[in-house]
Structure formats: structure tokens, C-alpha cells
Amino acid sequence: MPPRTLFLADLHLSPRTPALNAHFAAFLTAHQGQVDALYILGDLFGFWLGDDDSRPFARTIQTQLATFARHTPLFIVSGNRDFLLGAPFARATGATLLADPSVVTLYGQAYVLAHGDALCTEDKTYQRFRRVVRCGLTQWLFLRLPLAWRQRLAGDVQRESGAAKVAKPYAVTDVSESAVLALLARYPEAHLIHGHTHRPACHTYATPQGARCRWVIADWRAEVMGGYVQVDASGVAAKTWLGGA
């Protein structure tokens, strides 16, 4: 098998998504030991309630990730739905949690990795919300609530954010070009890979260092599950895993 590294994002796994959960488990089994590494760039979960979540769903996913990580390096960037992933989760799964953004060099080429929500700077309401929920005190208080309360609050937030997103113009909920160019300027020679927007594509930017690419990873949905980005010595390609090898 030629050297290659895979990138996923926005799977939104939960107890209510059994088909997606099963497809993800099969994806892990098919690729463990067969690729150089797997990077999950945020929103692996529909909502992560905290590393003390002992529900069967949470334990099952952690066990599957731990089995995979024994064979293949696993890296995770937290997203807007699973920003509460912490050190206990990393220990339980064998994953390495990465900062957002992070830079890696693969097959001689540098890549900036991000979830993508921080790049949606035109969405002022969301950015204010993001600052609040990423605050250490907010998280400390939330994690001290009973798990059932956290579940209820997470459900309310998801419903409200979903309704708000539908009401916003397309350009507001997408990444802003100025934010992308500012990020690329911080990392000369690097291309960008991210998720979050659910708008898979490859965008090209002219910079003083030459053409730079921004790859957006496909989200997983019941009707279109299995999208990922593959990086190898020849570059980057968008793919869909349908099962099998």
C-alpha cells in the first residue's frame, strides 16, 4: 500500500446515528495499519458532553478508536461540537489532541490543519458564542452539571444553532477570505485542510509564495457518508469510502 494519510471531519456521531456509527467503525477497521495516520479535524461527535461521559455510546467509540490507535497514529482537532475533548479522552483512545490550527509536514509538503469555525469571521453572533463556550470558566461550570442536565442543554443549543444557521446568508456561514489569507500568511508554503462548513471543495489562492490550496473535507450524513481527504506523495485528493478495502 503506497504511503498515505487520511483526514475526516464533521461525522457528528451520536446515539441517534446508528448507521453512521457503524460506517465509521467499519472505516476504522478497514484502514487500521493500512495508512500512515488518521486526522479527525473536529466534530467527530454530534456533541461531546465531557470526558466523564460513561454512556455505552461514548465507551464504544472510545474503544474503537483505541483499537485503531494501537495500529495507526491518530490525531484529533476538536470542533465546535466536541471542544470538551480532553486529556482523559486522549488517554482512553490513544489519540493525540492537536491545537487549532496546527501544522504538519507530510511527504515533503506543509499543511495547516483546522476545524474551520474560527475562520467564519463574518458570523459575528457565532464568534461571540464561540468565545463564551471556549472560556475555561464556562467549561468548568458546565462540566460540574449532572450529565442529564448537560444532555438537555446540549440539545437546546443544537436546536437553536441549527435554526440560526438556516436563517443566515450563505456568505456569513462560510469561511471569510480575509481570515483564510491571514492564516496562510502565518504559515508560508503550507496548504490548508479544514472541515466545519459542510461544503467540500478545493479553493486556490494566489499568495506571494505562489498558489495555495484550501481543501474542505466533506461532512458525513445518512445519505452521503464516508467522505474524506487523502494526502500522499502526489498531493491531495477528495475521496468517498463506500466500504471494502
Residue, then its C-alpha position, 0 to 999 in steps of 0.5 A: m500500500p503506497p504511503r498515505t494519510l487520511f483526514l475526516a471531519d464533521l461525522h457528528l456521531s451520536p446515539r441517534t446515528p446508528a448507521l453512521n456509527a457503524h460506517f465509521a467503525a467499519f472505516l476504522t477497521a478497514h484502514q487500521g495499519q493500512v495508512d500512515a495516520l488518521y486526522i479527525l479535524g473536529d466534530l467527530f461527535g454530534f456533541w461531546l458532553g465531557d470526558d466523564d461521559s460513561r454512556p455505552f455510546a461514548r465507551t464504544i467509540q472510545t474503544q474503537l478508536a483505541t483499537f485503531a490507535r494501537h495500529t495507526p497514529l491518530f490525531i484529533v482537532s476538536g470542533n465546535r461540537d466536541f471542544l470538551l475533548g480532553a486529556p482523559f479522552a486522549r488517554a482512553t483512545g490513544a489519540t493525540l489532541l492537536a491545537d487549532p490550527s496546527v501544522v504538519t509536514l507530510y511527504g515533503q509538503a506543509y499543511v495547516l490543519a483546522h476545524g474551520d469555525a474560527l475562520c467564519t469571521e463574518d458570523k459575528t453572533y457565532q464568534r461571540f458564542r464561540r468565545v463564551v463556550r471556549c472560556g475555561l470558566t464556562q467549561w468548568l461550570f458546565l462540566r460540574l452539571p449532572l450529565a442529564w442536565r448537560q444532555r438537555l442543554a446540549g440539545d437546546v443549543q443544537r436546536e437553536s444553532g441549527a435554526a440560526k444557521v438556516a436563517k443566515p446568508y450563505a456568505v456569513t456561514d462560510v469561511s471569510e477570505s480575509a481570515v483564510l489569507a491571514l492564516l496562510a500568511r502565518y504559515p508560508e508554503a503550507h496548504l490548508i485542510h479544514g472541515h466545519t462548513h459542510r461544503p467540500a471543495c478545493h479553493t486556490y489562492a494566489t499568495p506571494q509564495g505562489a498558489r495555495c490550496r484550501w481543501v474542505i473535507a466533506d461532512w458525513r450524513a445518512e445519505v452521503m457518508g464516508g467522505y474524506v481527504q487523502v494526502d500522499a506523495s502526489g498531493v491531495a485528493a477528495k475521496t468517498w469510502l463506500g466500504g471494502a478495502 
